[in-house]
Amino acid sequence: MNLKMKKNTLLWILILFTGSQAQTPLTAEKAIELGLKNNYNIQIARNNAEVAENNRGYGRANFMPSLDAGGDYRLSASEEETNNTFSIGSSETFNMNGQITLNWTLFDGMRMFVDNAQWRELAKLGQTQARYTIENTVVAILAAYFNLVQQEQLLEVAGTTLDISETRFNKEQVRSELGGASSVDLLNAQVSYNEDHTLMLQRQLEVKIARKDLNILLGQSPDTPLEVEKGIDIDPVTLSYDALLERARERNSALVLARQQKIIADNDIKLVRSDLYPRLSLNAGYSYADRITERDVSGEESFFPPRIESTTLDRQVGLMLSWNLFNGMRRNINIQNSRVESRNRELALREAEHVLQGLVKEAYLSFQQRLEIVAIEEQNVVAAEQNLELQSERYQVGSATSLEFRDAQVNLSRAQNTLIVARFQARIARLEIARLIGNINIM
């Protein structure tokens, strides 16, 4: 494939690529909004939190009585031949019954109160777990968003580098045809152009992969066209390390989860201890029964009338006391195990606090260093741009070799790529600080 064909092929690729992206740029805030609406993990987390919230209430903790109602209707028939005047004989019987039963636990060793407190804590835990999942998902969305920005910036640098290599290659071709350039310079220019062309194709693939990753996190089809903003803004950290650590201890979702799990473990001890006490229940009932028996009395004498009707109304109320005095030491074992679990949760809480302190320190130092690297790389880009401009002028007048010009070009491309990556890494470090201190906007 000659240079003209390669150029036309690349042009069509760029046209198709940019044409598919012709739309309003997606901002980071809009990406978060789409993710909160469509991401499947976020939807599941919110549903689980709703279940935990629904479980909170007096009814779940057995404060309220239970009321059951029932009834039945039955028809039975019998045929009997007898001369006994005290026998009913052939008959049909209709039975109708209805009853209402009330059961109410009045005392269960304070279990219902502890249960109620436990369900409230589980509801809080569900909300915190949902927040933890949502925060991590939002962080993943933003990381994917800024990665797409990074890859598109790298693609832009690759395109500029390819344009320069193409110009150089064309010039060397003209010089070779006029006899003013060696075959070595022409071949070097062709190799450089092919290398940059290959890098351009690789960058295009990385952009497509980054776009696919972001679409999946947004709950969209992987092929959905996306155009993101071109820049990566890095917000400064205005708080000191001590202030960041204090805020993380108050708001970090993982640490809040550990605290809530410790409270739940402590409540489990109270729940198990409630089995040591007696149980007092109120029972009440009301029942109604209607029975009709119709006899076949044709040609017969009997002591009983042809139709017998009976109605029964029953009412009953009572208190029931039960107390398990011994259950094979299982109760004591359960109490001991719940205490061990509480100690484990305490240790897990201390570990979470210890780990969080290290993570905040690491994120803070990493962000500060990333900012320093960005500043250095910005200076490198300025110097590389000036050097390329100088070498380009020298190359045009023939005072610089083709290799010297290529070195300047490569240095600029490398400096630009390094700056783009440095800005991306600094932004991710800033995002990590926001996650650790519970400052992720989940709307």
C-alpha positions in Angstrom: 0.0 0.0 0.0 1.5 3.4 -1.0 1.5 6.5 1.1 -1.5 8.0 -0.7 -3.7 5.0 -0.1 -2.6 4.8 3.5 -3.4 8.4 4.0 -6.9 8.0 2.5 -7.5 4.9 4.6 -6.5 6.8 7.8 -8.6 9.8 6.8 -11.7 7.6 6.4 -11.1 6.0 9.7 -10.8 9.4 11.4 -14.0 10.6 9.6 -16.0 7.5 10.7 -14.5 7.7 14.2 -15.2 11.4 14.7 -18.6 11.3 12.9 -19.9 8.7 15.4 -19.0 11.0 18.2 -20.7 14.1 16.9 -22.9 15.0 19.9 -23.0 17.1 23.0 -20.0 16.2 25.3 -20.8 14.1 28.3 -19.7 15.8 31.5 -18.5 13.9 34.6 -21.6 15.1 36.5 -23.9 13.8 33.8 -22.0 10.5 33.8 -22.7 10.1 37.5 -26.3 11.0 37.0 -26.7 8.3 34.3 -24.8 5.7 36.4 -27.0 6.4 39.4 -30.1 5.8 37.2 -29.0 2.9 35.1 -26.2 1.0 36.8 -27.3 -2.5 37.8 -25.2 -2.7 41.0 -26.6 0.6 42.2 -30.2 -0.6 41.5 -29.6 -3.8 43.4 -28.0 -1.9 46.4 -31.0 0.4 46.6 -33.4 -2.5 46.5 -31.6 -4.2 49.3 -31.7 -1.0 51.3 -35.4 -0.8 50.7 -35.9 -4.4 52.0 -33.9 -3.5 55.1 -36.0 -0.4 55.7 -39.2 -2.4 55.2 -38.2 -4.8 57.9 -38.0 -2.1 60.5 -41.1 -1.7 62.6 -43.0 -3.0 65.6 -44.7 -5.7 63.7 -41.4 -7.3 62.7 -40.2 -7.2 66.3 -43.4 -9.1 67.5 -44.8 -6.2 69.5 -48.2 -6.6 67.8 -50.6 -9.5 68.4 -51.5 -12.0 65.8 -55.2 -12.5 64.8 -56.3 -15.5 62.8 -59.7 -16.3 61.4 -61.1 -19.5 60.0 -64.2 -21.3 59.1 -65.7 -24.2 57.2 -68.9 -25.6 55.7 -69.6 -29.3 55.5 -72.5 -31.4 54.2 -72.9 -35.0 55.3 -75.6 -37.6 54.5 -76.4 -41.0 56.1 -79.0 -43.7 55.4 -80.2 -45.9 58.2 -83.1 -48.5 58.5 -84.3 -49.2 62.0 -87.4 -49.5 64.1 -85.8 -47.8 67.1 -87.7 -44.7 67.9 -84.7 -43.2 69.5 -82.7 -43.4 66.2 -82.5 -40.4 63.9 -82.6 -42.7 60.8 -81.7 -41.4 57.4 -80.6 -37.8 57.5 -78.6 -34.9 56.0 -76.5 -32.7 58.3 -75.2 -29.2 57.5 -72.3 -27.9 59.6 -71.1 -24.3 59.6 -68.2 -23.2 61.8 -66.2 -20.0 62.3 -63.6 -18.9 64.7 -61.2 -16.0 65.5 -58.1 -16.6 67.6 -55.9 -13.9 69.2 -52.3 -14.5 70.4 -50.2 -11.8 72.0 -46.8 -12.1 73.6 -46.8 -9.8 76.6 -43.3 -10.6 77.8 -40.4 -12.5 76.2 -37.4 -11.5 78.3 -37.2 -8.1 76.6 -36.5 -9.9 73.3 -39.1 -7.8 71.4 -37.4 -4.6 72.4 -34.0 -5.8 71.5 -35.4 -7.2 68.3 -36.9 -3.8 67.4 -33.6 -2.1 68.1 -31.8 -4.7 66.0 -34.1 -4.2 63.0 -33.5 -0.5 63.2 -29.7 -1.1 63.2 -30.1 -3.5 60.3 -32.0 -0.8 58.4 -29.2 1.6 59.0 -26.7 -1.1 57.9 -28.7 -1.6 54.7 -28.5 2.1 54.0 -24.8 2.2 54.7 -24.1 -0.9 52.6 -26.1 0.8 49.7 -24.0 4.0 50.1 -20.8 2.0 50.2 -21.8 0.2 46.9 -23.0 3.4 45.3 -19.8 5.3 46.3 -17.5 2.6 44.9 -19.6 2.4 41.7 -19.5 6.2 41.3 -15.7 6.1 41.7 -15.5 3.4 39.1 -17.7 5.5 36.7 -15.5 8.6 37.2 -12.3 6.6 36.8 -13.7 5.1 33.5 -14.8 8.6 32.4 -11.4 10.2 33.0 -9.7 7.2 31.4 -11.7 7.8 28.3 -10.7 11.4 28.4 -7.1 10.3 28.8 -7.2 7.9 25.9 -8.8 10.5 23.6 -6.1 12.9 24.5 -3.4 10.3 23.8 -5.2 9.6 20.5 -5.0 13.3 19.6 -1.3 13.4 20.4 -0.8 10.3 18.2 -2.7 12.0 15.4 -0.5 15.1 15.6 2.7 13.0 15.7 1.5 11.1 12.6 0.8 14.3 10.7 4.4 15.5 11.4 5.8 12.1 10.4 3.7 12.2 7.2 5.0 15.7 6.4 8.6 14.5 6.9 8.1 11.4 4.8 6.6 13.4 2.0 9.5 15.9 2.1 12.1 13.1 2.1 10.3 11.6 -0.9 10.5 14.8 -2.8 14.1 15.3 -1.9 14.9 11.7 -2.9 13.2 12.3 -6.3 15.3 15.5 -6.7 18.5 13.7 -5.7 18.9 15.8 -2.5 18.3 13.1 0.1 19.8 9.7 0.7 17.9 6.5 0.7 18.7 6.1 4.4 16.8 9.3 5.3 13.9 8.2 3.2 13.8 4.8 4.8 14.1 6.3 8.3 11.2 8.6 7.5 9.1 5.7 6.3 9.9 3.6 9.4 8.9 6.5 11.6 5.7 7.1 9.7 4.8 3.4 10.0 5.5 3.3 13.7 3.4 6.4 14.3 0.6 4.9 12.1 0.7 1.7 14.2 0.5 3.7 17.4 -2.4 5.7 16.0 -4.3 2.5 15.4 -3.5 1.2 18.9 -4.8 4.5 20.4 -8.0 4.2 18.5 -8.5 0.7 19.9 -7.8 1.9 23.4 -10.4 4.6 23.0 -13.0 2.1 21.9 -12.2 -0.1 24.8 -12.4 2.8 27.3 -15.7 3.9 25.8 -17.1 0.4 26.1 -16.0 0.2 29.7 -17.7 3.5 30.5 -20.9 2.5 28.7 -21.2 -0.7 30.7 -20.8 1.1 34.0 -23.5 3.6 32.9 -25.9 0.7 32.2 -25.9 1.3 28.5 -25.1 -0.7 25.4 -21.4 -1.0 24.8 -21.8 0.4 21.3 -23.6 3.6 22.6 -21.7 6.7 21.1 -20.1 8.8 23.7 -18.2 12.0 23.5 -16.5 13.3 26.7 -15.0 16.6 27.6 -11.4 17.1 26.6 -9.9 18.4 29.8 -9.1 16.8 33.2 -9.6 19.3 36.0 -7.8 18.6 39.2 -9.4 20.1 42.3 -7.0 21.1 45.0 -7.1 19.6 48.5 -7.8 22.5 50.9 -7.8 20.4 54.1 -4.7 19.3 56.0 -3.9 15.6 56.5 -5.3 15.7 60.1 -8.5 17.3 58.9 -8.8 14.7 56.2 -8.3 11.9 58.7 -10.9 13.3 61.1 -13.4 13.5 58.3 -12.7 10.0 57.1 -13.2 8.7 60.6 -16.6 10.3 60.7 -17.9 9.6 57.2 -16.0 6.7 55.6 -18.6 4.1 54.6 -16.4 1.1 55.3 -15.7 2.4 58.8 -19.3 3.2 59.4 -20.2 -0.3 58.3 -17.7 -1.8 60.9 -19.3 0.3 63.6 -22.8 -0.7 62.8 -21.8 -4.4 62.6 -20.3 -4.1 66.1 -23.6 -2.7 67.4 -25.5 -5.5 65.8 -23.1 -8.1 67.4 -23.8 -6.5 70.8 -27.5 -6.7 70.3 -27.1 -10.4 69.4 -25.8 -11.0 72.9 -29.0 -9.4 74.4 -31.2 -11.5 72.0 -29.6 -14.7 73.2 -29.8 -13.7 76.9 -33.5 -13.1 76.5 -34.0 -16.9 76.4 -33.1 -17.0 80.1 -36.4 -15.4 81.1 -39.9 -16.8 81.1 -42.5 -16.0 78.3 -46.0 -14.7 79.0 -48.6 -14.8 76.3 -52.3 -13.8 76.1 -54.6 -16.1 74.2 -58.2 -15.3 73.3 -60.7 -16.9 71.0 -64.3 -16.8 69.7 -66.0 -19.5 67.8 -69.4 -20.0 66.2 -70.9 -23.3 65.1 -74.3 -23.9 63.4 -75.5 -27.5 62.9 -78.7 -28.5 61.0 -79.9 -32.1 60.7 -82.9 -33.0 58.5 -84.5 -36.4 58.7 -86.5 -38.5 56.3 -89.7 -39.2 58.5 -92.1 -40.5 55.9 -94.0 -43.5 57.3 -91.9 -43.6 60.5 -92.4 -42.7 64.1 -89.5 -41.3 65.9 -88.7 -39.6 69.2 -86.7 -36.9 67.3 -88.3 -34.1 65.3 -87.8 -34.0 61.5 -85.4 -31.0 61.7 -82.9 -30.5 64.4 -81.0 -27.2 64.7 -78.2 -26.3 67.1 -76.1 -23.2 67.5 -73.0 -22.9 69.7 -71.1 -19.8 70.7 -67.8 -20.3 72.5 -65.6 -17.6 74.1 -62.3 -18.1 75.8 -59.4 -16.0 77.1 -56.3 -17.0 79.1 -52.7 -16.3 80.0 -50.0 -18.8 79.3 -46.6 -18.8 81.0 -43.7 -20.9 79.7 -40.1 -21.0 81.0 -37.4 -23.2 79.6 -35.4 -24.3 82.7 -32.8 -26.4 80.9 -32.0 -27.1 77.2 -28.8 -29.1 77.4 -26.4 -26.1 77.9 -27.2 -24.8 74.4 -28.2 -21.4 75.7 -24.9 -20.9 77.5 -23.0 -21.9 74.4 -25.0 -19.4 72.3 -24.2 -16.6 74.8 -20.5 -17.5 74.7 -20.5 -17.6 70.9 -22.3 -14.2 70.6 -19.7 -12.7 73.0 -16.9 -14.0 70.9 -18.5 -12.6 67.7 -18.8 -9.2 69.5 -15.1 -9.3 70.3 -14.4 -10.2 66.6 -16.4 -7.2 65.5 -14.5 -5.0 67.9 -11.2 -6.2 66.4 -12.5 -5.7 62.9 -13.5 -2.1 63.8 -10.0 -1.4 65.2 -8.5 -2.9 62.0 -10.7 -0.8 59.8 -9.7 2.3 61.7 -6.0 1.4 61.4 -6.3 0.6 57.7 -8.2 3.8 57.0 -5.5 5.9 58.6 -2.9 4.3 56.4 -5.0 4.7 53.2 -5.7 8.4 53.9 -2.0 9.0 54.5 -1.1 7.2 51.3 -3.7 9.0 49.2 -2.7 12.4 50.6 1.0 11.9 49.9 0.3 10.3 46.5 -1.9 13.3 45.5 0.8 15.8 46.5 3.4 13.9 44.6 1.2 13.6 41.5 0.7 17.3 41.5 4.5 17.8 41.6 4.9 15.4 38.7 2.3 17.2 36.7 4.1 20.5 37.2 7.4 19.0 36.1 5.8 17.3 33.0 4.2 20.6 32.0 7.7 22.2 31.9 8.9 19.2 29.9 6.2 19.7 27.3 7.0 23.4 26.9 10.7 22.6 26.5 10.0 19.8 24.1 7.7 22.0 22.0 10.4 24.7 21.8 13.0 22.1 20.9 10.9 20.6 18.1 10.2 24.1 16.7 13.9 24.8 16.7 14.8 21.5 15.1 12.0 21.9 12.5 13.5 25.2 11.4 16.9 23.7 11.2 15.6 20.7 9.4 13.9 22.9 6.8 17.2 24.7 6.0 19.2 21.5 6.1 21.3 22.2 9.2 19.6 19.4 11.2 19.6 15.8 10.2 16.4 13.7 9.8 17.3 11.7 12.9 17.7 14.9 15.0 14.3 16.1 13.9 12.9 12.6 14.7 14.4 12.7 18.2 12.8 16.1 18.9 9.5 14.8 17.6 9.7 11.6 19.8 10.7 13.7 22.8 7.7 16.0 22.4 5.3 13.0 21.9 6.7 11.3 24.9 6.5 14.4 27.1 2.8 15.0 26.0 1.9 11.4 26.7 3.6 11.5 30.1 1.8 14.8 31.0 -1.6 13.3 30.0 -1.0 10.2 32.1 0.3 12.3 35.0 -2.9 14.4 35.0 -5.0 11.3 34.9 -3.2 9.7 37.8 -3.4 12.9 39.8 -7.2 13.1 39.2 -7.6 9.5 40.3 -5.6 10.2 43.4 -7.9 13.1 44.1 -10.9 10.9 43.6 -9.5 8.4 46.0 -9.2 11.1 48.7 -12.9 12.0 48.1 -13.9 8.3 48.5 -12.0 7.8 51.7 -13.5 10.9 53.4 -17.0 10.1 52.2 -17.2 13.1 50.0 -18.5 11.3 46.8 -21.6 13.0 45.5 -24.3 10.3 45.1 -27.1 12.7 44.6 
